[in-house]
Amino acid sequence: MSSYQLDLLSNLGINILLALSVYCPMATGQLSIGNAGFMAIGAYVSAILTVHLHLALFPSLIIGGITAGIIGVIVGFPALRLKGIFLAMATLGFGEIVRNFFMNFLTPLTGGAYGFRGIGSIPISISWIWGWVAFFLLFFFFLSRSRVGLAMMAAHDDETVSELIGIHIVLLKVSAFGVGAFIAGVAGGLYAHYYLYIEPEFFNVWESIHMVLYVIMGGMLTFWGGVLGAGIFTLLPEFLRFLLDWRGAFFGIAIIGLMIARPSGLITREMLRVSFWTPYRKGVKL
Amino acid sequence: MFIQQLINGIMLGSTYSLIAIAFTLLMGILNMLNFAIGEVFMLGAIFGLTFIHLGLSFHLALPLAMICTGASCLVIERFSFRPLRNAPPLVPLLSTIGFSILFQNITVNLWGSERSQFPPWMEPINISVGPVLFSLTQGVILALSILLMIALDLFIQRTRIGRGMRAVAESLETASILGVDFNRIILMTFFVSGSLAGAAGILFGLSFSIVSPFMGMEPGIKGIAAMIVGGMGNVRGAIVGGMFIGIIEVLSVGYLGSAARDFAVYGLLFLALLLRPQGILGVIQPEKERI
């Protein structure tokens, strides 16, 4: 494979992970526009571990992901009080706080606004990224067929009713938020060790918004939606090179048009229900 | 020193207030977060500068640019609000993100991505009141923003359309049963919101002499923060919230260094959401008076 194709593939893998990180809290009805913050935490923590403490890559990724996950749980608890747009704004504020943290603190270790250079000398192989993608896809596949998956869906559709039938909504929502943050942290670590350079500006609001758009475009009710959305967002610009500078305008119009045509995304639950991997019994209306 | 900082904070805060009002009008009346307001703000500055380059005086450029940005918000209404009125509330929000990207891209392509500046507007006269020093331009900008806010408040409280807006804010169904032409009210709300954001853009461009296609993001987010801190859907709350954010920003830079600036602002947003989601004016203003 040429290095262009390799870059594209690894980009796709990381974007799929980021889409899943937004999908996970969204599956319980929580919109986070701050996942770039969790990605930054994972990226910086794992890079500090491999560069300054000479730790191996795998434990660094895990520790980076767990750090992001723990902070996700800490943020997730107070976030329980907030819904919809309020939660989106709180997470947006959180993402900006994290970006400013890495801009201004730990600068002897990370280089601050000048960027963190010299994270290893050769990029990690693409199988690292796709190994994690495969792992999380399997995770969500089995999750969606499990009782927890059904509980998440119930929480997404109606919180009060799902609480009444005995679903532990606090545990469910906070852990969904934490798992999402963990995935974003791992994706950040992979990003740092693939591109070997990170700077706080990479993890700005637009990065968070892109992740949300993957999920929304693809369909927010199933994890396949996020995968499809990440695929479209990563690959479509490559096919649109003839549009040159107007690609952004095209994307904007595509988003607006798609929201009008399919407000719940390209893949919906109904589409999955007729297919063979349906987790629901036939004839059961959900 | 402190009073000087306070004045600077109010200058900056008046811009945030205008943006926050633009957000809060749509939020309070139509329950919609228009994420593209930041870019409409940017368009205001770009239109204003273009008109001035075309040889118009500032007195003409400001209202013209406000009309243009108001019209751009009507386009947003047509594609991001009207077809999505029955969709879940987050769908219009995401659709306006599409407009953000679109407006920014169009501006970069037609205008260029470099920073530019407004030509000096007035004689560089400095006015000193006791220990406080500010330029004539700053003073006029502040006066203009306050004038716009007062005009808006009167518009909402005293005029027929304003009454319609308040009725739609209560309940769209009831208002339409009572004979309020809600389509007109909605269009008017979008127009006013857009023109205020545009005015904020010109005034910001004048006082900080930065105009670029990327100038909208940060003030936009701070406008949202101001709206939330002041109390969502409440015009007076948005004014207070904007001033508050502006003062906090200037004071934190002045006393704690520039690194503290965004921590203070976004930390405040985060805390406000957790401790007081109804905002500063949330209690004084009863639930019924949404705007």
Interface residues (C-beta under 8 A of the other chain):
Chain A: L31 P78 R81 L82 G84 I85 F86 A88 M89 A90 L92 G93 F94 E96 I97 N100 F101 M103 N104 V205 W206 I209 V212 L213 I216 D245 W246 R247 G248 A249 F251 G252 I253 A254 I255 I256 M259 I260 P263 S264
Chain B: L33 F79 S80 P83 L84 A87 P88 P89 L90 V91 P92 L93 L94 S95 I97 G98 F99 S100 I101 L102 F103 Q104 N105 I106 V108 N109 M217 I221 I224 A225 I228 A259 D262 F263 Y266 G267 L269 F270 L273 L274 P277
